[in-house]
Amino acid sequence: MPERFDVVVLGGGSGGYVAAIRSAQLGLRTAVVEEQKVGGTCLHRGCIPTKALLQTAALVDSLRDGARLGVSTGEISVD
């Protein structure tokens, strides 16, 4: 006999993930259907990775510019 669900969420991106959690919190039998990784584009390839890269670039830029404010750092490299 196939499983039965009260709610089936299509897509495990940021909206679908939250919808599934809330449905489960309300006591509904919930399933998520996701073709790829749960979290979606924003988490894995979009917003969050971009923000991490931009923050790293800004930090490196600040460190390299610190000498004019009296902060010495030595050689800076990014791995």
For each residue, the residues with C-beta under 8 A, 3 or more apart:
1:
2:
3: 31
4: 29
5: 8 28 29 30 31
6: 23 28 29 30
7: 19 20 23 28 29 30 31
8: 5 30 31 32 33
9: 12 16 19 20 23 30 31 32 33
10: 16 33
11: 15 16 32 33 34 40
12: 9 16 17 20 32 33 34 37 38 39 40
13: 16 17 39 40 41 42 43
14: 17 18 39 40 42 43
15: 11 18 19
16: 9 10 11 12 13 19 20 32 34 40
17: 12 13 14 20 21 32 38 39 40
18: 14 15 21 22
19: 7 9 15 16 22 23
20: 7 9 12 16 17 23 24 30 31 32
21: 17 18 24 25
22: 18 19 25 26
23: 6 7 9 19 20 26 28 30
24: 20 21 27 28 30
25: 21 22
26: 22 23
27: 24
28: 5 6 7 23 24
29: 4 5 6 7
30: 5 6 7 8 9 20 23 24
31: 3 5 7 8 9 20
32: 8 9 11 12 16 17 20 38
33: 8 9 10 11 12
34: 11 12 16 37 38
35:
36: 44
37: 12 34 40 43 44
38: 12 17 32 34
39: 12 13 14 17 42 43 44
40: 11 12 13 14 16 17 37 43 44
41: 13 44 45 46
42: 13 14 39 46 47 48
43: 13 14 37 39 40 46 47 48
44: 36 37 39 40 41 48 49
45: 41 49
46: 41 42 43 49 50
47: 42 43 50 51
48: 42 43 44 51 52
49: 44 45 46 52 53
50: 46 47 53 54
51: 47 48 54 55
52: 48 49 55 56
53: 49 50 56 57
54: 50 51 57 58
55: 51 52 58 59
56: 52 53 59 60 78
57: 53 54 60 61
58: 54 55 61 62
59: 55 56 62 63
60: 56 57 63 64 76 78
61: 57 58 64 65
62: 58 59 65 66
63: 59 60 66 71 73 76
64: 60 61 73 76
65: 61 62 68 69
66: 62 63 69 70 71 72 73
67: 70 71 72 73
68: 65
69: 65 66
70: 66 67
71: 63 66 67
72: 66 67
73: 63 64 66 67 76
74:
75:
76: 60 63 64 73
77:
78: 56 60
79:
